Amino acid sequence: MKFLAVLLIVTLYRNWLGNNPVRDSLPFDGYADWCRGLSLQAHIRYLIAVGLPTVVVFWLASQLQNGWILNIIWLVLALAVLIYAVEMRDNEVVFDQHEDWLDSLLDGGEVSSSTSSIVSTSDGSSSEGDDESNDDGRHAAQSNEVEDQSVTGVMVRQGAFQQSMIYDVFQSLHPVIFWFLVLGPAGTLLYILTTMYEEGVDKDDVETPLVRQVVFWMELPAARLTTLLFALVGHFGDAMSRWLEGALDFSRGNDEFLADVADAAVPALTPDSVESVVRIHKDRNPELRVLMERSLYGWVGLAAIVAIVGW
């Protein structure tokens, strides 16, 4: 049933371009805001907001284990949770916008309003160290203060944009599948509610360090598996070497690690001008699309292995 659920959600993810009907029907923001307003310790508020719904779903799923009718109901529950958790997006548009952004570099332009949504805040991926450094790197590509049109400056901005793009695509589905395979619908709900809870806290809130750490550690195993898939479907030697160097380095953000291994899996020439930066990375963009697409199919393969071993 897990394999079937993963296969169905991947199919929906690749073909569903509309709004998320389950998430629209069950908004979490109001409940999370109510929990954050409680006069309790930060971790208690987080447990009430995220832990309570997770426990309910875990109990419900555990009651649907015996008999084919109950298994079908479990599948419906699993799909509902997965659809709720998945960020429905057209990844073709994401990569097309990356090419548009590259073209804007030739004019010294900044990220347009249509592409700035791709460079989203992904603070939850930050490491145990300084979250601010990761934020600064992600937003460098769209900051109006960044005007360095040297090759080095443009490469830094291109790297920041690409890192955010890869992380956004990763976060939209890959950790969702990982926690579904490990803990079923409850694992998926635990992950997505934690990320949604994090989006509602300010940097100065007392919950922020706790929630960011939870997101970081929940995404870490999925990021390691995804980058291992990058190596298997990309340039194996370079990517595997990069993976081995950084897999146990927990001081780096997951977004940085994903981009680093992706760079090795799809190697690029060294540019000698701003024009060559744009040309090289536009030529490389289709290979990055294929890399992300193949890694997604790799997760379907992992789901098949889980089904075979009977986990």
C-alpha positions, 0 to 999 in steps of 0.5 A: 500500500505504501508503494501504491500511495507513493506512486500515486502521489508522484503522478499527481505531483507531476501532473497536478498544476492547480491548488491543493484541495486538501490543504485549502479545506484544512487550513493550519495557520489559524490553529497554529496561531492559537497555539502560539498564543498560549501562555505555555513553554515554547516546546509545549506550544509546538507539541500541541500544534504539531504533535496532537494532530500527528498522534491522532493520525497515527492512532487512526492509521494504526486502526486500519491495518487488518482486512482489505476494506480497512487497507483501502481506507488506510490508502485514502487516509494516506493519500489525503495526508500526502496531498496535504503535505505536497507543494503542488508546483510545475517544476518546468516553470521553476527551471524556465524562470531560472533561465529568465533570471540568468538572462536578466544578469546580462542587463545587470537586472535583479530577480523579477517579481515572477522569479523571486517566489522561487528564491523562497525563505527556507530557514528550516533547512538551516544547520545547528549553527548560524541560520542568518548566514543561510538566509543571507546566501539565499537572498543574495540573488534577489537583493537590490544591494548586490550589484557586483557584475564581475564574473565572481559576483555573478557566479555568487548570485547564480549559486545562491539562486540555484541553491534556493531553486534546488532546495525548493524542489526538494522540500516540495516532495522528497522529505514528505516521501521519506517520512511517509516511508518511515512512519506512514501518514503520521510521519508525513504530517509531523514533517509538513506541520512542523514546516508550516509552524516554522513559517508562522514564527518570527526570527525573534520568537522563542520557538524559532530555534527549536522549530528550525532544529526540528526541521533541519534534522527531519530534512537531513536524512531525506537530503542525504538520500536525495543527494545519494540519488543525485550521484547514482543518476548523475556524474557518479564519481564527482558527486559521490566524492562530494557526498562522502565529504559532506554527508556527516558534516552537520554544520551545513544547511541541507540546502547548501549540501543539496546544491553542492552535490547537484553541482558535482552531479552535473559539472559545469565549465569554468566561465571567464565572462558574465556572458559565459556564466549565462551561457554555461548555466542555461545549457546546464539547466536541462541537465539539472531538470533531468537530475531532479526528475530522475531523483524523484523516480529514485524515491519511487524505487526506494518505495518499491524496495520498502514494499519488497522487504515488507517494512 
